[in-house]
Amino acid sequence: MSVESQGTDLELPAPVVPGKRAMNWLNPFRRMLDNPVILKELRGRMRGRQAFILLTVYLGLIALLIGIIYAVLADQTSYYGGWDPSLRQTVGKVIFAAVVLLELLLISFIAPGLTAGAITAERERQTFDLLRTTLLSARSLVLGKLGSASTYLFLLILTALPIQSLAFLLGGVGIGELVASSLMLVVTAVYYCALGIFFSSFMKRTLTATVTSYGAILLSIVFIAVIGFVTVYLEAWSTDTKPVREYMLNILVWFLISTNPFLSAILSETILVDEQSLFLTNSLPFGNGNTYFPSPWITYVLLYVLLTILMIFITIRRVKRPDR
């Protein structure tokens, strides 16, 4: 007997479209929005005043600094003969570099504060055990917390683009500088967010996780820079000029510079201005410059991407493990 003769309406399953599953894997935004943690965190953050106050202060500080720099440079250039093309390009480069460095500095302060309490706050509110009893996996929980904080930081980076556009109006800034600086800002934002949630998974209190995160950032920026400068200073007074020793010292100093976001950004811009090279340079601290090294921003991006992936993996394993 047919289905129609029984008077029932049965819905046949929808045909499987070839490649649809693959397209879902290639659609990161849809998969991100399917995570309930991201939706909950973003809605909670954007509904309050704190997010908009922070955004206003962030843009206000950048605009204030750029206004001061622009006024000082405009006064100097008018005193020395007006706005010729070379001076305009110099002012454009200075404004662009100042915006990028200030964004790196502000992201270093904001990012850990967004994620240092991601796990510890759930423990303090005694909701962490409830989350673990749900169907939400540890990976979804960690990536959701990380994704919501990173998305807000991406918003901060995008809102500063109109201020950076002043450099393009004045000239002297190319697409290469924009791409390199944007990659550094995005990688730095995600890395510091991952660092905060990494310590949050190990600590019991939000205050402890926050202090540890800022301490690790300060140590990585200041201590490594001091080691690099001390190495260069000691080598300047050394009489040993063996090629192998110079090569090893170049690798060490270049690695230390590439792990520091501020030194890496400054030196990459200097190499681009002096040598017109975005990827390679032979301006090494020691030796005659016959060896080529990658520009610091390349090493910085690759290194911090690997560290971010490693910290996310350890954090997921930590959240999965039951408390003892």
Secondary structure in CASP SS format (residue, H / E / C, confidence):
PFRMAT SS
TARGET T0000
AUTHOR 0000-0000-0000
METHOD secondary structure of the structure
MODEL  1
M C 1.00
S C 1.00
V C 1.00
E H 1.00
S H 1.00
Q H 1.00
G C 1.00
T C 1.00
D C 1.00
L C 1.00
E C 1.00
L C 1.00
P C 1.00
A C 1.00
P C 1.00
V C 1.00
V C 1.00
P C 1.00
G C 1.00
K H 1.00
R H 1.00
A H 1.00
M H 1.00
N H 1.00
W H 1.00
L C 1.00
N C 1.00
P H 1.00
F H 1.00
R H 1.00
R H 1.00
M H 1.00
L H 1.00
D C 1.00
N C 1.00
P H 1.00
V H 1.00
I H 1.00
L H 1.00
K H 1.00
E H 1.00
L H 1.00
R H 1.00
G H 1.00
R H 1.00
M H 1.00
R H 1.00
G C 1.00
R C 1.00
Q H 1.00
A H 1.00
F H 1.00
I H 1.00
L H 1.00
L H 1.00
T H 1.00
V H 1.00
Y H 1.00
L H 1.00
G H 1.00
L H 1.00
I H 1.00
A H 1.00
L H 1.00
L H 1.00
I H 1.00
G H 1.00
I H 1.00
I H 1.00
Y H 1.00
A H 1.00
V H 1.00
L H 1.00
A H 1.00
D H 1.00
Q H 1.00
T H 1.00
S H 1.00
Y H 1.00
Y C 1.00
G C 1.00
G C 1.00
W C 1.00
D C 1.00
P H 1.00
S H 1.00
L H 1.00
R H 1.00
Q H 1.00
T H 1.00
V H 1.00
G H 1.00
K H 1.00
V H 1.00
I H 1.00
F H 1.00
A H 1.00
A H 1.00
V H 1.00
V H 1.00
L H 1.00
L H 1.00
E H 1.00
L H 1.00
L H 1.00
L H 1.00
I H 1.00
S H 1.00
F H 1.00
I H 1.00
A H 1.00
P H 1.00
G H 1.00
L H 1.00
T H 1.00
A C 1.00
G C 1.00
A C 1.00
I C 1.00
T H 1.00
A H 1.00
E H 1.00
R H 1.00
E H 1.00
R C 1.00
Q C 1.00
T C 1.00
F H 1.00
D H 1.00
L H 1.00
L H 1.00
R H 1.00
T H 1.00
T C 1.00
L C 1.00
L C 1.00
S C 1.00
A H 1.00
R H 1.00
S H 1.00
L H 1.00
V H 1.00
L H 1.00
G H 1.00
K H 1.00
L H 1.00
G H 1.00
S H 1.00
A H 1.00
S H 1.00
T H 1.00
Y H 1.00
L H 1.00
F H 1.00
L H 1.00
L H 1.00
I H 1.00
L H 1.00
T H 1.00
A C 1.00
L H 1.00
P H 1.00
I H 1.00
Q H 1.00
S H 1.00
L H 1.00
A H 1.00
F H 1.00
L H 1.00
L H 1.00
G C 1.00
G C 1.00
V C 1.00
G C 1.00
I H 1.00
G H 1.00
E H 1.00
L H 1.00
V H 1.00
A H 1.00
S H 1.00
S H 1.00
L H 1.00
M H 1.00
L H 1.00
V H 1.00
V H 1.00
T H 1.00
A H 1.00
V H 1.00
Y H 1.00
Y H 1.00
C H 1.00
A H 1.00
L H 1.00
G H 1.00
I H 1.00
F H 1.00
F H 1.00
S H 1.00
S H 1.00
F H 1.00
M C 1.00
K C 1.00
R C 1.00
T H 1.00
L H 1.00
T H 1.00
A H 1.00
T H 1.00
V H 1.00
T H 1.00
S H 1.00
Y H 1.00
G H 1.00
A H 1.00
I H 1.00
L H 1.00
L H 1.00
S H 1.00
I H 1.00
V H 1.00
F H 1.00
I H 1.00
A H 1.00
V H 1.00
I H 1.00
G H 1.00
F H 1.00
V H 1.00
T H 1.00
V H 1.00
Y H 1.00
L H 1.00
E H 1.00
A H 1.00
W C 1.00
S C 1.00
T C 1.00
D C 1.00
T C 1.00
K C 1.00
P H 1.00
V H 1.00
R H 1.00
E H 1.00
Y H 1.00
M H 1.00
L H 1.00
N H 1.00
I H 1.00
L H 1.00
V H 1.00
W H 1.00
F H 1.00
L H 1.00
I H 1.00
S H 1.00
T C 1.00
N C 1.00
P H 1.00
F H 1.00
L H 1.00
S H 1.00
A H 1.00
I H 1.00
L H 1.00
S H 1.00
E H 1.00
T H 1.00
I H 1.00
L H 1.00
V H 1.00
D H 1.00
E H 1.00
Q C 1.00
S C 1.00
L C 1.00
F C 1.00
L E 1.00
T E 1.00
N C 1.00
S C 1.00
L C 1.00
P C 1.00
F C 1.00
G C 1.00
N C 1.00
G C 1.00
N C 1.00
T C 1.00
Y C 1.00
F E 1.00
P E 1.00
S C 1.00
P H 1.00
W H 1.00
I H 1.00
T H 1.00
Y H 1.00
V H 1.00
L H 1.00
L H 1.00
Y H 1.00
V H 1.00
L H 1.00
L H 1.00
T H 1.00
I H 1.00
L H 1.00
M H 1.00
I H 1.00
F H 1.00
I H 1.00
T H 1.00
I H 1.00
R H 1.00
R H 1.00
V H 1.00
K H 1.00
R C 1.00
P C 1.00
D C 1.00
R C 1.00
END
